[in-house]
Amino acid sequence: MDDQSHPMDFTGRAVLVTGGTRGLGAAIARAFLASGADVMVCGRATPATPPSTCGREAAFRVADLRDPAAAADAVAATAERFGRLDALVNNAGGSPDADAATVSPRFVEKVVALNLLAPFYTAQAANLVMREQPEGGCVINIGSVSAHDPQPGTAAYSAAKAGLLGLTRALALEWAPQVRVNHITAGLIRTENAAALYGDDGGAAVADLVPMGRLAEPDDVARACLWLACDLSSYVNGADLAVHGGGEIPARYRATHRPGSH
C-alpha cells in the first residue's frame, strides 16, 4: 500500500477545528496537518501563530461560535477557502468551577452556550456542506468525563456536556449515512494549563487515580480524531469513544486498598 492510499492520509481533505488555537485543539489541528489535511481553526482571539507542523500551517478565522451567524460564517469560510469540508471537530468548550447554589444565570447561559449550543450551530452549518458532497463528511464532538461522572463545581458544564453526548446520538440518527456524527469522552489531559486544573504538581497526584497511570497527552485524543475521520471508521456512527485511560479508580477501592491495608 503506497502512502497516497493509506486510510489516514487526509491529502485533499478539509477540516475545521473549533477552539483550535491552543491546547487540545491545537494538537488536533497539527495531527490533521501532519496527515495532509487542509485545516482551519477558529477562536475568539487571534493567536500569535496558528498551529503548524511539517512546514504546513492552519488557517485561522475569528469566531464566537455561540452566535449562530458566526458559526455559519466559520463553516462557510472553511468551505470557500478549501473548496470542501470533510470533518468538523467541535473542540471549543470548558468552564471554570462554580458553586451551583450561587452561580448566576448569565454564567450558566454562557457555559451551556459554549459547550452545547455552539457545537449544535456549527454542526448544523457543516451538515449543509457535507451532505452535498459525494463523500459526505463527519462531525466529531469532544466531550468530557464530566458528562458521565460530574464533579462538585461543574453542574452547568456537566449538564451541557451530557447534552452534547445526547446531541451526538440524535444527529447521528438524522444525518446518516451521508454525515457521520461521533463523540469522544476525553479524560484528564495534560495541557499547558495542567497546573491550574490539577494542582501544582501538574497532575502527578491525579494521574495515580487513572488506571493507565498518567494523564492523557493531547495527541492521544488527536489520534482518536484521525481515526474517527478516516475511512477505517466508516461504519462508526453515534459512538462514544472513551479516551480517558480507563476512567478513575473508584474511591471505595482506593480506601480499602491503601498500602498496608487488609
C-alpha positions in Angstrom: 0.0 0.0 0.0 1.5 3.3 -1.0 1.3 6.5 1.1 -1.5 8.0 -1.1 -3.8 5.1 -0.4 -3.2 5.0 3.4 -6.5 5.4 5.2 -5.1 8.1 7.4 -3.8 10.2 4.5 -6.0 13.3 4.5 -4.4 14.9 1.5 -7.1 16.9 -0.4 -9.5 16.9 2.6 -10.5 19.9 4.6 -11.0 20.0 8.4 -12.4 22.7 10.7 -11.2 22.5 14.4 -13.1 24.8 16.8 -11.0 26.2 19.7 -8.1 25.0 17.6 -5.5 27.7 18.5 -4.1 26.2 21.7 -4.1 23.2 24.0 -6.0 20.1 22.8 -7.5 21.9 19.8 -4.0 22.9 18.5 -2.8 19.3 18.9 -5.8 18.1 16.9 -5.1 20.7 14.2 -1.4 19.7 14.0 -2.4 16.0 13.7 -4.6 16.7 10.7 -2.0 19.0 9.2 0.7 16.2 9.6 -1.7 13.8 7.8 -2.0 16.1 4.8 -5.3 17.8 5.5 -6.1 21.5 4.9 -7.0 22.8 8.3 -9.0 25.9 9.5 -9.0 26.7 13.2 -11.3 29.3 14.8 -11.4 31.0 18.2 -12.5 34.2 19.8 -8.9 35.7 19.9 -6.3 35.8 17.1 -3.3 33.6 18.1 0.2 34.9 17.8 0.9 32.0 15.5 -1.6 29.4 14.2 -0.9 25.7 14.7 1.7 24.4 12.3 3.8 21.3 11.7 5.9 19.8 8.9 6.1 23.2 7.2 2.3 23.4 7.0 0.2 25.9 8.9 -3.5 26.1 9.7 -5.7 28.9 8.5 -7.5 31.0 11.2 -10.9 32.6 11.4 -12.0 34.7 14.4 -15.4 33.5 15.6 -17.6 33.4 18.7 -19.5 30.2 17.9 -22.1 30.9 20.5 -23.5 33.2 17.8 -25.3 31.0 15.1 -24.3 33.5 12.4 -20.6 33.3 13.4 -20.7 29.5 13.4 -22.2 29.5 9.9 -19.6 32.0 8.8 -16.7 29.9 10.1 -18.0 26.9 8.2 -18.6 28.9 5.1 -15.1 30.4 5.2 -13.6 26.9 5.5 -15.6 25.5 2.6 -14.8 28.6 0.5 -11.1 28.5 1.2 -10.6 24.8 0.6 -13.4 24.0 -1.7 -14.9 21.4 0.6 -15.4 20.4 4.3 -14.8 16.8 5.2 -14.6 16.9 9.0 -15.7 19.2 11.8 -14.1 18.8 15.2 -16.2 20.6 17.8 -13.4 21.1 20.4 -14.2 24.5 21.8 -15.5 24.3 25.3 -14.7 24.5 29.0 -15.7 26.2 32.2 -14.3 27.4 35.5 -15.6 25.7 38.6 -18.6 27.4 40.2 -20.9 26.8 43.1 -24.2 25.6 41.7 -26.1 27.2 44.7 -25.0 30.7 43.9 -23.9 30.8 40.3 -25.5 33.5 38.2 -28.0 32.8 35.4 -25.6 34.6 33.0 -22.8 32.2 33.9 -25.0 29.2 33.3 -26.2 30.5 30.0 -22.6 31.2 28.8 -21.4 27.7 29.8 -24.3 26.0 28.1 -24.0 28.2 25.0 -20.3 27.4 24.6 -20.4 23.6 25.4 -23.7 22.7 23.8 -25.3 25.3 21.6 -22.1 26.3 19.8 -21.4 22.7 18.7 -25.0 22.4 17.6 -24.9 25.6 15.5 -21.6 24.7 13.9 -22.6 21.1 13.2 -25.8 22.4 11.5 -23.8 24.6 9.2 -21.3 21.8 8.5 -24.0 19.3 7.6 -25.4 21.7 4.9 -22.0 21.5 3.2 -21.2 17.8 3.8 -24.5 16.4 2.7 -24.0 17.8 -0.8 -20.6 16.2 -1.2 -20.4 12.7 -2.8 -18.1 11.6 0.0 -20.2 13.2 2.8 -18.4 14.1 5.9 -18.1 13.6 9.7 -18.6 15.6 12.9 -16.6 14.8 16.0 -17.7 16.2 19.3 -15.1 16.5 22.0 -16.9 15.7 25.2 -15.8 15.1 28.8 -15.9 12.5 31.5 -18.0 15.1 33.4 -20.9 14.1 31.2 -20.8 10.7 32.9 -19.3 11.5 36.3 -19.9 15.1 37.4 -17.6 16.6 40.0 -18.5 19.3 42.5 -18.4 22.8 41.0 -19.3 21.6 37.4 -23.1 21.5 37.4 -23.6 23.7 34.3 -20.6 22.2 32.5 -21.5 18.6 33.2 -25.1 19.2 32.1 -24.0 20.8 28.9 -21.5 18.0 28.1 -24.2 15.4 28.9 -26.4 17.3 26.4 -23.6 17.2 23.8 -23.5 13.4 24.1 -27.2 13.2 23.6 -27.0 15.6 20.7 -24.3 13.4 19.1 -26.6 10.4 19.2 -29.6 12.3 17.8 -27.7 13.9 14.9 -26.1 10.5 14.1 -29.7 9.2 13.6 -30.8 12.1 11.5 -27.8 12.7 9.3 -26.6 9.3 8.4 -25.5 7.9 6.0 -24.1 11.0 4.4 -22.7 12.6 7.5 -21.4 10.5 10.5 -21.5 12.1 14.0 -19.4 10.7 16.8 -18.3 11.7 20.3 -15.1 11.4 22.2 -15.2 11.3 26.0 -11.9 12.9 26.9 -10.4 12.3 30.3 -7.8 14.4 32.2 -5.5 15.9 29.6 -2.0 17.3 30.2 -2.0 20.7 28.5 -0.2 24.0 29.2 -2.7 24.8 32.0 -2.5 21.4 33.7 -1.2 23.0 36.9 -4.2 25.3 37.1 -6.5 22.3 36.6 -4.8 19.6 38.5 -2.6 21.2 41.1 1.0 22.5 41.3 2.4 19.1 40.6 1.0 19.3 37.1 -1.3 16.4 37.7 1.1 13.8 39.1 -1.1 13.0 42.1 -4.2 12.9 39.9 -2.5 10.5 37.5 -2.5 7.9 40.2 -6.3 7.8 40.1 -6.2 6.8 36.4 -5.8 3.1 35.6 -3.2 3.9 32.9 -1.1 5.7 35.5 -0.9 9.0 33.6 -2.9 11.9 32.3 -3.8 11.9 28.6 -1.5 13.7 26.2 -3.3 15.9 23.7 -2.0 13.6 20.9 -3.9 10.7 22.5 -7.2 12.5 21.7 -5.9 13.9 18.4 -5.1 10.4 17.1 -8.7 9.3 18.0 -10.0 12.2 15.9 -7.9 11.0 13.0 -9.4 7.5 13.3 -13.0 8.8 13.5 -12.5 11.0 10.5 -10.9 8.4 8.2 -12.3 5.5 6.2 -11.3 3.0 8.8 -14.3 4.1 10.9 -16.7 4.4 8.0 -19.4 2.3 9.9 -18.9 4.0 13.2 -21.7 6.5 13.8 -23.3 7.7 17.0 -20.5 6.2 19.0 -19.0 7.5 22.3 -15.2 6.7 22.2 -13.7 6.9 25.6 -10.2 8.3 25.6 -9.7 8.5 29.4 -7.2 5.8 30.3 -9.9 3.7 31.9 -11.6 6.4 33.9 -10.8 6.8 37.6 -10.2 4.1 40.1 -13.2 4.1 42.5 -12.8 5.9 45.8 -14.0 2.8 47.7 -11.4 0.6 46.2 -8.6 3.2 46.9 -9.8 3.5 50.5 -9.7 -0.3 51.1 -6.5 -1.0 49.2 -4.1 1.5 50.6 -0.6 0.2 51.2 -0.7 -1.7 54.5 -4.5 -2.1 54.5 -6.1 -5.6 54.7 
